[in-house]
Amino acid sequence: MNIKTLTRSLALAAGIALALGLTACGGGTTPPATTDSAASTSPMGAWDTNGDGILTVGFAQTGSESGWRVANTESYKSYFTAANGFKLLFGDANGDDQTQKDQVRGFITQGAEVIVIQPLTGDGWEPVLQEVQAANIPVVNSDRRLTGLDQYYKFFFGSDMRAEGDRAVEWLHNHFAAIGLADADVKIIHLQGQMGSDAQVGRSAGFDAGVQKYGWTVVATQSGEFAKDKGNQAMTSILATVGANDFNVVYSENDDMTYGAIDAMTAKGMDPKNYTIMSFDGNKTAVQMVIDGTISAITQCNPILGQQVGELIVRASKGETIPSPQFSQEVVIDPTNATDQLAVAFGS
């Protein structure tokens, strides 16, 4: 064997040995790295990092404290299915901020390819989002805003809570004018939602601006945490010192608290129909109460977000830039449109 032939044989043997060594290190268990070209061939787009045609979505929900929240969860569970190209990882924080953050961290280890966060409150999320970003998982923010953290998520989709507050105030202003109630005679009990949540902040900000603009009097303010029992407790506490003639308006930041407030008023011998009651959300029961004259109006907040968010995720995954924020189209429900709205209202 000449030197050239020997050299060629040694090189071939070294190459075979190297290939066998690499295979042994892998133990046959480490999958090949996903390439951009592989991901882009998926019908679900580049966010489908394993290219299996299914997007695994982690959905971080606040809890089930209201009819709105229950309907919102159902809209995700009913749309994010295998039939629509999704696998859903669901986390219910049950009203606990740290639990929700831990659930988002859990989505990373569970193989989420996209994470949808509906934050209980908008603060304190940056460390968690940095971990998600380090794992190269895109984030979508829905329902309540992540405060000052736009750089960590692809887009926001939900309701414009400040605009809801502004719509409620303008409806009230026009209503007072229609019934001949002067601004100086407007006396309001304000039931706030869960403090620090995007809904509470926006709806309270709109209310506060209206009070300043029109010179209304705020008789009392308490949080009912967006729950019927908490709303009842807050209103009962207020009515222990506020008499039936000391107020003529209730501004309640969601339907469930409104139900609790109405029960508290009734227990004190007050007829809710003698007061102007502004609620928020648009649960079917609440819309029927507008028709019955118990609630004066509801500033609508649409909970059926699942399909809308899912369709935007697929568009973003395929490379489309989604303008952010994206807002639902909503109205004020009052006696002029309540019958029509009842037919499409959520809940029972």
LUMGU-691361 format. One line per 10 residues: their letters; for each residue x, y, z of N, C-alpha, C, O. Coordinates in steps of 0.02 Angstrom, whole numbers, plus 50000, padded with zeros to 5 digits. Last residue first. Layout:
N
a = X:Y:Z:X:Y:Z:X:Y:Z:X:Y:Z | ...
***
This chain:
348
sgfavalqdt = 46213:51653:51560:46146:51623:51564:46098:51670:51597:46039:51654:51605 | 46338:51705:51438:46315:51682:51503:46245:51653:51501:46221:51632:51449 | 46319:51843:51322:46352:51784:51348:46320:51764:51415:46280:51801:51444 | 46198:51897:51198:46235:51906:51261:46265:51840:51284:46239:51786:51268 | 46118:51897:51089:46189:51880:51077:46231:51884:51141:46292:51877:51139 | 45993:51933:51133:45999:51875:51088:46071:51852:51078:46083:51795:51060 | 46013:52050:51201:45999:51990:51239:46009:51927:51197:46031:51876:51222 | 46022:52147:51103:46084:52124:51135:46073:52060:51175:46119:52020:51182 | 45886:52169:51074:45931:52143:51023:45994:52114:51053:46017:52061:51031 | 45847:52221:51200:45815:52161:51173:45858:52129:51119:45866:52068:51117
antpdivveq = 45927:52337:51215:45936:52279:51259:45905:52216:51231:45934:52162:51238 | 45919:52458:51152:45947:52402:51114:45952:52338:51154:45980:52288:51129 | 45857:52549:51237:45846:52557:51165:45872:52497:51125:45849:52487:51068 | 45895:52526:51371:45828:52504:51347:45817:52509:51272:45772:52476:51246 | 46068:52482:51335:46017:52517:51374:45948:52497:51347:45945:52453:51304 | 46236:52456:51321:46172:52422:51317:46123:52458:51363:46135:52464:51423 | 46359:52526:51223:46323:52532:51286:46254:52501:51276:46218:52518:51229 | 46476:52416:51136:46425:52469:51140:46402:52477:51212:46423:52439:51256 | 46628:52372:51045:46580:52365:51100:46533:52425:51103:46548:52478:51075 | 46751:52279:50968:46700:52329:50956:46643:52320:51006:46614:52266:51010
sfqpspiteg = 46913:52255:51042:46846:52231:51024:46800:52290:51011:46809:52344:51039 | 47072:52310:50978:47017:52316:51025:46952:52286:50997:46938:52291:50937 | 47245:52292:50981:47185:52275:50945:47127:52275:50994:47132:52243:51047 | 47386:52408:50998:47336:52360:51023:47280:52349:50973:47267:52390:50929 | 47459:52334:50854:47442:52327:50925:47437:52396:50956:47479:52439:50943 | 47451:52242:50701:47451:52307:50737:47428:52298:50809:47382:52259:50822 | 47550:52108:50664:47483:52125:50690:47488:52192:50725:47524:52199:50775 | 47631:52056:50523:47637:52101:50580:47567:52123:50602:47530:52152:50562 | 47642:51887:50473:47607:51951:50468:47618:51992:50531:47616:51966:50587 | 47699:51762:50485:47742:51818:50467:47708:51885:50461:47741:51935:50447
ksarvilegv = 47626:51660:50534:47642:51657:50462:47679:51719:50438:47689:51728:50378 | 47602:51702:50662:47647:51645:50652:47670:51639:50579:47725:51615:50565 | 47503:51798:50639:47569:51819:50661:47621:51764:50650:47677:51779:50630 | 47397:51712:50601:47421:51763:50555:47491:51787:50573:47534:51796:50530 | 47383:51639:50720:47403:51605:50658:47430:51655:50607:47480:51641:50574 | 47344:51743:50808:47405:51705:50820:47428:51671:50757:47488:51673:50741 | 47221:51782:50754:47277:51829:50752:47344:51794:50763:47394:51812:50733 | 47146:51668:50784:47156:51686:50713:47214:51736:50706:47252:51732:50658 | 47148:51673:50925:47177:51617:50889:47192:51633:50816:47244:51615:50790 | 47078:51792:50954:47149:51786:50971:47182:51731:50932:47238:51739:50907
qqglipncqt = 46951:51753:50905:46984:51813:50879:47059:51811:50893:47100:51827:50849 | 46921:51641:50982:46931:51634:50909:46968:51694:50880:47012:51686:50838 | 46920:51701:51117:46961:51644:51096:46974:51641:51022:47032:51638:51001 | 46836:51800:51164:46898:51820:51131:46937:51763:51100:46982:51775:51059 | 46707:51848:51228:46716:51794:51179:46776:51811:51135:46769:51833:51078 | 46676:51954:51311:46723:51903:51336:46741:51850:51285:46787:51810:51297 | 46659:52126:51289:46649:52061:51256:46699:52009:51282:46759:52020:51274 | 46572:52235:51377:46641:52210:51373:46636:52138:51349:46613:52095:51385 | 46463:52376:51380:46479:52309:51357:46554:52296:51358:46594:52340:51341 | 46389:52452:51509:46442:52464:51460:46472:52396:51442:46502:52362:51484
iasitgdivm = 46220:52453:51535:46280:52413:51542:46329:52435:51489:46312:52437:51429 | 46090:52537:51630:46130:52527:51570:46191:52485:51587:46212:52480:51645 | 46003:52515:51740:45989:52568:51691:46026:52556:51626:45998:52565:51572 | 45923:52373:51805:45987:52404:51788:45973:52456:51733:45936:52442:51686 | 45783:52359:51806:45821:52357:51868:45890:52388:51860:45912:52426:51903 | 45709:52347:51690:45714:52412:51721:45752:52414:51787:45752:52465:51820 | 45704:52235:51611:45657:52239:51666:45658:52306:51702:45613:52320:51742 | 45812:52261:51527:45745:52257:51498:45691:52265:51552:45640:52297:51542 | 45912:52250:51622:45902:52314:51588:45832:52316:51558:45797:52366:51563 | 45898:52116:51652:45882:52164:51705:45877:52236:51677:45842:52277:51706
qvatkngdfs = 45947:52060:51536:45876:52052:51551:45854:52101:51605:45797:52125:51604 | 46081:52094:51555:46044:52125:51500:45969:52118:51511:45931:52164:51496 | 46110:52010:51663:46112:52082:51673:46074:52118:51617:46039:52167:51630 | 46100:51884:51602:46057:51901:51659:46053:51976:51669:46000:52004:51682 | 46203:51894:51506:46134:51887:51485:46085:51906:51541:46035:51940:51529 | 46327:52021:51536:46301:51953:51547:46227:51951:51531:46191:52000:51540 | 46397:52141:51518:46343:52123:51472:46323:52050:51476:46303:52021:51426 | 46501:52244:51573:46512:52177:51544:46457:52159:51494:46468:52161:51434 | 46442:52350:51702:46489:52336:51648:46490:52261:51633:46481:52220:51678 | 46313:52470:51751:46353:52410:51760:46400:52402:51700:46399:52442:51653
mitynkpdmg = 46232:52596:51835:46275:52582:51777:46318:52521:51794:46354:52521:51843 | 46078:52642:51889:46130:52592:51901:46167:52579:51835:46139:52554:51787 | 45985:52759:51969:46020:52747:51906:46079:52700:51921:46123:52717:51960 | 45843:52704:52066:45911:52730:52060:45937:52718:51989:45914:52674:51954 | 45727:52637:52078:45724:52709:52093:45793:52743:52086:45800:52803:52099 | 45754:52506:52060:45728:52542:52002:45721:52617:52014:45710:52656:51968 | 45790:52457:52184:45843:52476:52138:45818:52516:52078:45855:52555:52049 | 45717:52506:52328:45698:52482:52262:45751:52504:52212:45757:52563:52199 | 45768:52455:52492:45773:52503:52436:45751:52469:52371:45765:52410:52360 | 45780:52373:52601:45714:52400:52586:45713:52451:52530:45664:52487:52521
katmadiagy = 45898:52312:52616:45888:52372:52656:45821:52406:52641:45808:52462:52665 | 45893:52214:52521:45891:52193:52592:45880:52252:52639:45855:52244:52694 | 45910:52292:52408:45845:52261:52420:45838:52240:52494:45785:52248:52524 | 46047:52320:52421:45997:52374:52421:45928:52347:52438:45892:52377:52477 | 46101:52192:52409:46112:52230:52470:46061:52287:52476:46036:52301:52530 | 46063:52159:52278:46038:52118:52334:46045:52156:52400:46001:52154:52443 | 46137:52256:52211:46064:52258:52208:46033:52217:52264:45984:52238:52295 | 46266:52211:52238:46245:52277:52262:46169:52282:52263:46140:52309:52310 | 46268:52088:52170:46277:52090:52243:46254:52156:52273:46224:52156:52327 | 46251:52133:52038:46202:52087:52068:46206:52090:52144:46156:52095:52179
tmddnesyvv = 46369:52209:52027:46304:52242:52023:46250:52198:52053:46207:52223:52090 | 46467:52112:52028:46463:52158:52085:46396:52194:52086:46368:52207:52139 | 46434:52059:51902:46429:52017:51962:46426:52061:52025:46387:52047:52071 | 46457:52162:51809:46389:52138:51821:46384:52100:51887:46335:52108:51924 | 46572:52292:51866:46554:52234:51826:46486:52207:51849:46461:52225:51902 | 46579:52418:51927:46625:52403:51873:46620:52332:51844:46661:52315:51801 | 46449:52529:51953:46476:52465:51974:46516:52435:51916:46489:52426:51861 | 46382:52663:52016:46428:52649:51961:46467:52587:51981:46514:52592:52021 | 46226:52717:52058:46277:52667:52074:46317:52654:52011:46290:52637:51958 | 46140:52862:52117:46175:52828:52062:46222:52776:52092:46255:52788:52142
nfdnagvtal = 46095:52930:52225:46046:52915:52173:46076:52878:52113:46041:52863:52064 | 46107:52948:52404:46136:52934:52338:46080:52921:52288:46025:52903:52308 | 46036:52972:52516:46103:53002:52512:46137:52989:52445:46191:53017:52432 | 45920:52906:52538:45915:52971:52504:45983:53005:52495:45986:53061:52470 | 45960:52793:52607:45927:52784:52543:45924:52849:52503:45925:52848:52441 | 46122:52828:52686:46050:52816:52683:46022:52814:52613:46056:52830:52564 | 46269:52754:52737:46239:52796:52684:46165:52779:52677:46148:52721:52665 | 46309:52662:52829:46317:52733:52847:46286:52780:52795:46278:52840:52809 | 46279:52542:52776:46276:52547:52850:46281:52620:52872:46259:52637:52927 | 46305:52546:52644:46237:52563:52664:46228:52564:52741:46175:52584:52766
istmaqngkd = 46437:52499:52642:46423:52569:52625:46355:52590:52652:46347:52645:52680 | 46418:52364:52675:46459:52407:52717:46445:52480:52705:46440:52520:52752 | 46342:52325:52565:46313:52320:52632:46352:52365:52681:46322:52399:52722 | 46436:52342:52464:46376:52384:52465:46343:52383:52533:46318:52434:52557 | 46532:52245:52500:46551:52315:52494:46490:52361:52499:46492:52412:52533 | 46455:52126:52497:46487:52148:52559:46505:52222:52557:46494:52258:52606 | 46420:52124:52361:46367:52128:52412:46396:52153:52478:46366:52195:52512 | 46545:52111:52305:46505:52170:52289:46450:52180:52340:46435:52236:52360 | 46578:51986:52354:46618:52044:52375:46581:52109:52360:46585:52157:52399 | 46484:51909:52286:46483:51911:52360:46523:51970:52386:46503:52002:52435
kafegsqtav = 46518:51937:52150:46452:51952:52177:46453:51957:52252:46425:52005:52280 | 46672:52020:52105:46635:51959:52126:46569:51979:52159:46564:52031:52191 | 46762:52122:52082:46730:52091:52024:46689:52028:52042:46675:51988:51998 | 46797:52183:52202:46842:52132:52174:46811:52093:52116:46831:52036:52103 | 46738:52289:52258:46702:52226:52264:46737:52170:52227:46710:52114:52222 | 46800:52430:52343:46812:52377:52294:46769:52316:52310:46764:52294:52368 | 46712:52586:52364:46743:52525:52390:46754:52476:52333:46721:52480:52281 | 46660:52749:52400:46697:52706:52353:46725:52646:52390:46759:52654:52441 | 46528:52871:52410:46569:52817:52440:46602:52777:52384:46575:52771:52329 | 46487:52986:52342:46467:52976:52412:46512:52924:52446:46530:52933:52504
vtwgykqvga = 46541:53104:52236:46552:53033:52252:46539:53024:52326:46575:53051:52368 | 46454:53216:52135:46476:53201:52203:46484:53125:52211:46438:53087:52195 | 46505:53298:51981:46464:53251:52019:46495:53239:52088:46555:53250:52098 | 46566:53384:51889:46554:53407:51957:46508:53362:51998:46475:53386:52044 | 46604:53350:51763:46534:53370:51772:46518:53392:51844:46463:53415:51858 | 46743:53324:51770:46715:53363:51715:46646:53392:51731:46631:53449:51715 | 46757:53242:51883:46791:53308:51880:46759:53353:51827:46750:53413:51839 | 46681:53133:51842:46665:53168:51904:46695:53239:51903:46662:53288:51922 | 46753:53094:51727:46684:53119:51722:46662:53158:51783:46628:53209:51777 | 46872:53052:51783:46874:53108:51736:46804:53138:51728:46796:53199:51723
dfgasrgvqa = 46826:52943:51858:46856:53000:51892:46858:53062:51847:46846:53118:51870 | 46783:52858:51751:46735:52884:51802:46763:52947:51835:46729:52997:51841 | 46902:52830:51688:46849:52862:51651:46798:52894:51698:46775:52950:51686 | 46967:52766:51795:46995:52827:51767:46943:52865:51727:46939:52927:51732 | 46888:52653:51815:46891:52703:51868:46919:52770:51841:46896:52823:51862 | 46914:52586:51696:46845:52607:51711:46843:52659:51766:46802:52705:51765 | 47055:52567:51706:47024:52603:51651:46955:52629:51667:46939:52687:51652 | 47070:52495:51828:47107:52557:51816:47073:52599:51761:47062:52659:51770 | 46988:52382:51808:46975:52429:51862:47008:52496:51848:46977:52548:51857 | 47052:52323:51696:46981:52343:51693:46965:52394:51747:46931:52443:51734
dsgmqgqlhi = 47181:52298:51742:47171:52344:51687:47099:52369:51683:47086:52427:51669 | 47194:52298:51922:47181:52264:51858:47168:52316:51804:47146:52372:51819 | 47202:52377:52034:47262:52368:51995:47253:52331:51931:47297:52331:51888 | 47074:52292:52120:47118:52349:52117:47183:52333:52080:47215:52282:52093 | 46934:52233:52042:46996:52211:52075:47050:52264:52065:47069:52279:52009 | 46819:52372:52038:46838:52303:52028:46902:52286:52065:46921:52320:52112 | 46717:52481:52141:46774:52467:52098:46786:52392:52093:46767:52353:52136 | 46574:52567:52152:46601:52501:52167:46655:52484:52117:46642:52474:52058 | 46520:52717:52208:46565:52688:52159:46592:52622:52185:46629:52620:52234 | 46376:52810:52218:46415:52758:52251:46455:52722:52198:46428:52698:52148
ikvdadalgi = 46344:52983:52191:46361:52917:52164:46397:52873:52215:46441:52896:52251 | 46234:53105:52150:46269:53077:52208:46281:53003:52196:46233:52964:52192 | 46190:53252:52071:46211:53183:52058:46255:53159:52116:46306:53190:52131 | 46163:53384:52079:46122:53340:52120:46139:53266:52111:46107:53222:52141 | 46240:53449:51988:46253:53464:52059:46214:53417:52106:46231:53411:52165 | 46182:53411:51867:46247:53383:51887:46261:53392:51961:46290:53348:51993 | 46006:53379:51881:46062:53425:51874:46126:53393:51899:46126:53352:51945 | 45899:53282:51794:45939:53281:51855:46001:53325:51844:46043:53309:51802 | 45813:53259:51685:45810:53322:51721:45847:53323:51787:45830:53362:51831 | 45826:53151:51607:45778:53145:51662:45775:53208:51706:45740:53210:51756
aafhnhlwev = 45921:53196:51515:45856:53174:51490:45804:53169:51546:45745:53181:51534 | 46033:53221:51595:46001:53277:51560:45930:53258:51538:45884:53299:51542 | 46061:53090:51633:46041:53139:51684:46007:53199:51652:45957:53225:51679 | 46096:53037:51506:46038:53011:51543:46014:53061:51595:45954:53073:51601 | 46213:53105:51477:46155:53114:51433:46091:53091:51468:46038:53121:51459 | 46293:53055:51582:46282:53127:51574:46220:53141:51532:46179:53183:51550 | 46291:52917:51555:46262:52943:51617:46246:53018:51610:46193:53040:51630 | 46361:52914:51434:46292:52890:51437:46258:52918:51499:46201:52942:51494 | 46483:52963:51477:46444:53004:51430:46372:52980:51428:46326:53021:51420 | 46522:52858:51564:46514:52926:51589:46470:52968:51542:46426:53004:51565
ardgearmds = 46534:52750:51475:46486:52748:51530:46470:52818:51556:46412:52835:51568 | 46638:52793:51392:46571:52782:51363:46518:52782:51418:46463:52809:51410 | 46743:52796:51485:46722:52858:51453:46652:52851:51423:46611:52897:51428 | 46754:52660:51515:46737:52708:51567:46711:52773:51538:46663:52801:51563 | 46792:52613:51388:46730:52590:51419:46707:52638:51473:46648:52656:51477 | 46914:52675:51373:46860:52695:51328:46792:52672:51355:46742:52706:51348 | 46984:52602:51468:46973:52674:51479:46917:52699:51434:46875:52739:51456 | 46982:52476:51407:46948:52486:51471:46936:52561:51486:46885:52579:51514 | 46961:52406:51266:46991:52470:51287:46954:52492:51350:46901:52523:51346 | 46987:52230:51266:46943:52288:51270:46983:52349:51290:47032:52345:51327
gfffkyyqdl = 47100:52145:51159:47051:52145:51213:47007:52206:51209:46993:52231:51155 | 47264:52104:51122:47195:52103:51098:47148:52100:51157:47155:52057:51200 | 47430:52151:51080:47377:52149:51131:47309:52147:51096:47298:52182:51046 | 47573:52060:51020:47518:52107:51012:47470:52100:51071:47471:52050:51106 | 47693:52006:51068:47685:52019:50997:47628:52068:50983:47635:52112:50941 | 47788:52064:51212:47734:52026:51180:47722:52050:51109:47739:52107:51091 | 47890:52142:51262:47892:52070:51276:47835:52031:51242:47836:51970:51245 | 47871:52275:51241:47927:52243:51205:47928:52167:51214:47964:52133:51178 | 47771:52316:51328:47754:52303:51259:47808:52264:51222:47794:52225:51177 | 47759:52344:51463:47800:52288:51442:47787:52268:51370:47792:52209:51352
gtlrrdsnvv = 47674:52430:51537:47739:52453:51515:47786:52399:51489:47847:52407:51493 | 47579:52302:51605:47596:52372:51612:47668:52387:51590:47716:52361:51618 | 47479:52210:51508:47542:52204:51545:47573:52273:51547:47593:52299:51495 | 47301:52229:51515:47366:52247:51488:47423:52231:51537:47416:52238:51598 | 47178:52101:51493:47208:52153:51535:47280:52165:51514:47316:52119:51496 | 47151:52035:51354:47105:52057:51406:47132:52114:51448:47111:52171:51439 | 47317:51975:51316:47246:51982:51302:47209:52005:51365:47232:51995:51421 | 47469:51959:51234:47435:51988:51292:47362:51999:51274:47347:52030:51223 | 47573:51829:51184:47517:51872:51165:47483:51895:51229:47471:51855:51274 | 47742:51786:51151:47689:51800:51200:47636:51844:51168:47651:51891:51131
pinaaqveql = 47850:51657:51089:47813:51719:51080:47755:51725:51130:47725:51675:51148 | 47994:51594:51159:47922:51581:51152:47886:51647:51144:47890:51690:51188 | 48131:51586:51191:48109:51599:51121:48036:51581:51109:48018:51556:51056 | 48174:51582:51318:48154:51517:51289:48129:51524:51218:48107:51475:51188 | 48189:51716:51343:48250:51675:51338:48236:51607:51308:48279:51577:51277 | 48053:51749:51357:48091:51774:51300:48155:51734:51289:48172:51718:51232 | 48027:51689:51478:47992:51665:51418:48029:51687:51356:48036:51648:51308 | 48110:51765:51560:48120:51693:51555:48087:51664:51492:48115:51622:51458 | 48051:51889:51543:48121:51880:51522:48137:51806:51515:48174:51786:51469 | 47930:51867:51603:47931:51878:51531:48002:51871:51503:48011:51850:51446
vpewgdgtlp = 47970:51861:51737:47939:51803:51704:47945:51808:51629:47962:51760:51595 | 48019:51992:51759:48063:51933:51766:48035:51871:51732:48073:51833:51701 | 47899:52073:51727:47959:52074:51686:48005:52014:51697:48029:51986:51647 | 47783:52081:51803:47789:52027:51756:47857:52022:51722:47872:51971:51690 | 47738:52182:51889:47782:52130:51915:47796:52072:51868:47818:52019:51891 | 47566:52220:51840:47632:52236:51868:47672:52173:51886:47644:52120:51898 | 47433:52201:51804:47482:52212:51751:47554:52221:51775:47599:52228:51733 | 47346:52059:51872:47365:52129:51874:47422:52138:51825:47456:52090:51806 | 47316:51944:51797:47273:51964:51853:47284:52038:51867:47236:52076:51873 | 47334:51943:51619:47362:51952:51686:47310:51973:51738:47266:52015:51725
qiviveagqt = 47330:51831:51511:47278:51878:51533:47293:51893:51606:47267:51859:51650 | 47439:51776:51390:47434:51798:51460:47377:51848:51467:47376:51900:51435 | 47483:51643:51294:47434:51697:51298:47425:51714:51372:47406:51671:51412 | 47623:51582:51213:47591:51591:51278:47546:51652:51275:47567:51707:51256 | 47675:51453:51103:47649:51521:51110:47618:51524:51180:47589:51475:51204 | 47723:51331:51130:47754:51366:51073:47730:51439:51070:47762:51480:51037 | 47759:51239:51277:47718:51288:51243:47757:51321:51187:47816:51337:51195 | 47820:51138:51354:47828:51138:51281:47782:51186:51244:47768:51176:51185 | 47824:51139:51488:47775:51095:51457:47776:51097:51381:47737:51062:51348 | 47913:51237:51523:47936:51168:51529:47887:51118:51498:47907:51062:51482
ifgrvqdkqt = 47829:51347:51497:47894:51341:51463:47916:51268:51464:47935:51241:51413 | 47723:51333:51584:47711:51324:51513:47776:51315:51474:47778:51279:51424 | 47780:51369:51706:47767:51299:51692:47754:51285:51619:47771:51232:51594 | 47777:51507:51696:47843:51473:51697:47834:51398:51681:47875:51368:51646 | 47639:51519:51709:47672:51539:51647:47741:51507:51642:47761:51484:51589 | 47623:51476:51840:47593:51437:51786:47624:51455:51719:47634:51411:51676 | 47687:51578:51910:47715:51511:51912:47687:51467:51855:47723:51427:51827 | 47595:51681:51884:47664:51687:51859:47698:51619:51858:47735:51603:51812 | 47484:51631:51953:47481:51642:51881:47551:51647:51851:47564:51620:51797 | 47529:51629:52085:47510:51566:52052:47510:51575:51976:47534:51531:51940
qddgnadgfl = 47542:51765:52109:47602:51723:52105:47588:51657:52072:47629:51631:52034 | 47405:51806:52106:47454:51834:52060:47515:51789:52053:47538:51777:51997 | 47256:51721:52110:47320:51730:52145:47375:51749:52095:47389:51712:52048 | 47134:51685:52053:47140:51750:52085:47205:51763:52121:47210:51811:52159 | 47157:51562:51992:47111:51566:52048:47122:51630:52089:47119:51630:52150 | 47229:51538:51879:47266:51564:51936:47223:51570:51999:47249:51581:52054 | 47229:51408:51773:47181:51450:51810:47215:51473:51874:47229:51432:51918 | 47295:51366:51619:47312:51381:51688:47260:51429:51718:47249:51483:51692 | 47309:51246:51491:47267:51295:51526:47289:51304:51598:47300:51255:51634 | 47362:51220:51334:47384:51211:51403:47351:51265:51443:47363:51325:51432
lkfgnaatfy = 47295:51155:51186:47289:51206:51238:47316:51181:51305:47297:51128:51329 | 47342:51143:51022:47340:51106:51085:47342:51158:51140:47387:51201:51140 | 47266:51172:50861:47296:51194:50923:47296:51138:50976:47254:51092:50974 | 47189:51160:50744:47262:51163:50738:47298:51183:50802:47353:51209:50799 | 47057:51139:50758:47076:51205:50732:47152:51215:50730:47176:51270:50716 | 47055:51013:50810:47019:51024:50747:47038:51091:50715:47035:51099:50654 | 47116:51031:50932:47154:50998:50879:47121:51010:50811:47156:51016:50760 | 47073:51198:50992:47066:51125:50989:47107:51097:50932:47130:51134:50888 | 47027:51331:51043:47095:51306:51040:47096:51230:51045:47116:51202:51096 | 46886:51346:51058:46919:51361:50994:46989:51332:50989:47008:51309:50935
skysetnavr = 46846:51309:51185:46807:51284:51128:46841:51298:51061:46825:51264:51011 | 46936:51374:51267:46935:51301:51267:46897:51274:51207:46915:51221:51180 | 46903:51509:51241:46969:51483:51225:46967:51406:51219:46994:51378:51171 | 46772:51516:51286:46786:51536:51217:46855:51512:51195:46865:51496:51136 | 46785:51482:51420:46752:51435:51375:46766:51452:51302:46773:51407:51260 | 46844:51599:51470:46880:51536:51470:46851:51487:51420:46887:51454:51383 | 46735:51688:51452:46799:51700:51419:46840:51636:51414:46868:51620:51362 | 46640:51636:51537:46626:51638:51465:46690:51648:51425:46697:51619:51372 | 46707:51659:51659:46689:51591:51639:46676:51587:51564:46699:51541:51531 | 46715:51799:51658:46776:51759:51657:46762:51688:51635:46801:51659:51597
wgsesgtqaf = 46580:51837:51665:46622:51859:51609:46683:51813:51602:46699:51790:51547 | 46543:51787:51788:46514:51758:51728:46554:51776:51666:46561:51736:51620 | 46693:51775:51893:46632:51808:51867:46605:51770:51807:46638:51728:51778 | 46807:51709:51931:46772:51750:51981:46706:51779:51958:46668:51806:51998 | 46901:51616:51894:46832:51607:51872:46785:51647:51916:46732:51623:51937 | 47061:51674:51834:47020:51636:51880:46951:51625:51850:46942:51626:51789 | 47153:51720:51736:47153:51748:51803:47117:51705:51854:47140:51698:51911 | 47249:51609:51631:47187:51642:51648:47189:51666:51721:47222:51636:51763 | 47358:51579:51510:47359:51597:51581:47298:51640:51597:47295:51699:51580 | 47386:51454:51400:47338:51508:51413:47334:51521:51488:47309:51479:51525
gvtligdgnt = 47497:51399:51281:47485:51405:51352:47441:51465:51365:47457:51520:51345 | 47479:51302:51139:47468:51369:51167:47456:51364:51242:47410:51329:51264 | 47552:51229:51006:47539:51218:51077:47537:51286:51112:47587:51322:51114 | 47494:51204:50847:47523:51255:50891:47503:51240:50963:47444:51238:50979 | 47530:51080:50730:47490:51098:50789:47528:51151:50829:47587:51143:50843 | 47618:51041:50635:47553:51066:50612:47507:51086:50668:47450:51106:50655 | 47743:51008:50677:47694:50954:50677:47624:50977:50654:47577:50937:50653 | 47857:51088:50693:47832:51074:50626:47780:51021:50622:47771:50990:50569 | 47907:51135:50808:47922:51065:50793:47892:51043:50726:47900:50985:50706 | 47861:51267:50808:47933:51254:50807:47952:51181:50794:48007:51167:50771
dwagmpstsa = 47759:51364:50749:47754:51292:50758:47824:51263:50753:47844:51238:50701 | 47793:51489:50708:47790:51478:50781:47779:51404:50797:47790:51384:50854 | 47784:51487:50569:47850:51479:50600:47848:51469:50675:47895:51442:50704 | 47629:51398:50525:47679:51450:50523:47741:51437:50565:47749:51382:50592 | 47537:51300:50512:47525:51347:50566:47581:51400:50571:47579:51442:50616 | 47583:51216:50414:47525:51257:50398:47508:51308:50452:47470:51354:50439 | 47762:51220:50405:47702:51202:50442:47643:51245:50420:47652:51305:50409 | 47873:51270:50347:47832:51227:50305:47768:51207:50340:47724:51179:50308 | 47941:51340:50443:47902:51380:50396:47858:51337:50351:47811:51362:50321 | 48012:51244:50511:47955:51273:50543:47910:51308:50493:47849:51308:50500
asdttapptt = 48113:51218:50418:48067:51164:50436:48004:51193:50467:47949:51171:50451 | 48178:51339:50411:48146:51314:50350:48097:51259:50367:48045:51253:50334 | 48228:51352:50540:48176:51399:50517:48140:51372:50456:48079:51381:50449 | 48244:51190:50618:48268:51246:50578:48211:51291:50558:48153:51271:50559 | 48269:51109:50769:48220:51132:50721:48247:51192:50683:48272:51240:50714 | 48396:50986:50792:48371:51055:50803:48322:51074:50749:48332:51058:50690 | 48346:50815:50818:48383:50866:50781:48353:50935:50794:48292:50942:50804 | 48329:50751:50987:48303:50764:50920:48345:50816:50884:48377:50857:50917 | 48413:50632:51078:48411:50704:51066:48386:50718:50995:48419:50697:50947 | 48425:50494:51085:48366:50525:51116:48359:50599:51100:48305:50627:51109
gggcatlgla = 48539:50425:51048:48479:50412:51010:48418:50448:51035:48363:50435:51010 | 48650:50466:51115:48611:50413:51146:48547:50397:51109:48506:50359:51134 | 48741:50560:51078:48670:50578:51076:48627:50526:51108:48570:50541:51127 | 48858:50491:51086:48847:50546:51133:48773:50565:51135:48747:50583:51188 | 48843:50402:50977:48843:50375:51045:48830:50430:51095:48794:50418:51144 | 48853:50489:50869:48791:50452:50879:48787:50426:50950:48734:50429:50981 | 48985:50529:50883:48932:50579:50890:48865:50545:50903:48825:50569:50943 | 49051:50407:50856:49058:50440:50921:49003:50490:50933:48976:50492:50988 | 49020:50383:50723:48995:50337:50774:48998:50368:50842:48953:50358:50883 | 49088:50491:50665:49015:50486:50658:48986:50440:50710:48933:50455:50739
laigaalals = 49220:50458:50700:49190:50521:50724:49114:50517:50721:49079:50538:50768 | 49236:50339:50629:49240:50339:50703:49208:50401:50732:49172:50397:50782 | 49227:50385:50498:49177:50337:50523:49176:50337:50599:49123:50336:50630 | 49339:50468:50495:49273:50497:50484:49218:50451:50511:49170:50474:50541 | 49442:50377:50514:49431:50429:50564:49361:50459:50557:49329:50474:50607 | 49431:50302:50396:49419:50269:50461:49405:50321:50515:49362:50310:50557 | 49465:50399:50302:49399:50368:50300:49382:50337:50367:49326:50343:50391 | 49598:50424:50340:49548:50478:50342:49478:50450:50343:49435:50474:50380 | 49656:50300:50313:49655:50325:50382:49603:50381:50389:49568:50384:50440 | 49642:50294:50174:49609:50244:50216:49604:50267:50288:49553:50256:50321
rtltkinm = 49723:50400:50130:49652:50401:50114:49614:50353:50160:49559:50369:50182 | 49848:50354:50175:49820:50417:50202:49745:50420:50191:49707:50440:50236 | 49864:50240:50095:49861:50234:50168:49830:50296:50199:49789:50290:50244 | 49873:50297:49968:49817:50252:49983:49808:50245:50058:49752:50244:50083 | 49991:50371:49982:49928:50406:49965:49868:50363:49983:49818:50388:50010 | 50089:50271:50009:50074:50322:50059:50008:50356:50045:49970:50369:50093 | 50034:50107:49951:50075:50167:49949:50052:50218:49999:49999:50209:50030 | 50043:49940:50000:50000:50000:50000:50045:50062:50000:50088:50069:50043
***
